[in-house]
Amino acid sequence: MLTTPKDIFNPKINGISDVMEASDALSFLYSQATKSRYLTLDDRQLIQSVLLQECVHEEESRIINRILYSVRRGWIKLVEEMHYNPTSGGARRSFQTLGSVV
């Protein structure tokens, strides 16, 4: 089962064309980022790898622009990593942002 954008982008897992893999991975990344409201370092590296391809297709460019717009508006925050810390009241999300812990 595919659970991360990197899994979708991996040609060994899917066996579909590079164009479909990149757009599928970016679509998945965008949906996850809008739900969680956070973009991790791994997510940003995926965006970078798509941008460094020889040809970035229009659909991929649109998705990346939507992600960047959401970051600029403050709807999605940039974090280094995400992990769960159990507390007495249950699981609590703890994010290490760029320079602080939220």
SULPE-V116572 format. One record per residue. N is the residue number from 1. RES is the residue in three letters. PSI is psi in whole degrees, 0 to 359 (NA if undefined). Layout:
BEGIN
n,res,psi
N,RES,PSI
N,RES,PSI
END
This chain:
BEGIN
n,res,psi
1,MET,135
2,LEU,126
3,THR,346
4,THR,157
5,PRO,327
6,LYS,324
7,ASP,319
8,ILE,323
9,PHE,349
10,ASN,114
11,PRO,337
12,LYS,333
13,ILE,314
14,ASN,319
15,GLY,25
16,ILE,173
17,SER,156
18,ASP,324
19,VAL,313
20,MET,320
21,GLU,314
22,ALA,314
23,SER,323
24,ASP,316
25,ALA,317
26,LEU,321
27,SER,315
28,PHE,316
29,LEU,315
30,TYR,317
31,SER,320
32,GLN,319
33,ALA,323
34,THR,329
35,LYS,313
36,SER,338
37,ARG,22
38,TYR,148
39,LEU,118
40,THR,172
41,LEU,319
42,ASP,320
43,ASP,317
44,ARG,326
45,GLN,326
46,LEU,315
47,ILE,317
48,GLN,318
49,SER,325
50,VAL,317
51,LEU,333
52,LEU,358
53,GLN,157
54,GLU,322
55,CYS,117
56,VAL,122
57,HIS,162
58,GLU,318
59,GLU,317
60,GLU,318
61,SER,319
62,ARG,316
63,ILE,315
64,ILE,319
65,ASN,322
66,ARG,320
67,ILE,312
68,LEU,322
69,TYR,317
70,SER,324
71,VAL,314
72,ARG,322
73,ARG,348
74,GLY,8
75,TRP,332
76,ILE,130
77,LYS,148
78,LEU,127
79,VAL,156
80,GLU,314
81,GLU,160
82,MET,138
83,HIS,162
84,TYR,135
85,ASN,117
86,PRO,139
87,THR,177
88,SER,333
89,GLY,9
90,GLY,193
91,ALA,139
92,ARG,136
93,ARG,136
94,SER,126
95,PHE,134
96,GLN,107
97,THR,179
98,LEU,91
99,GLY,355
100,SER,170
101,VAL,130
102,VAL,NA
END
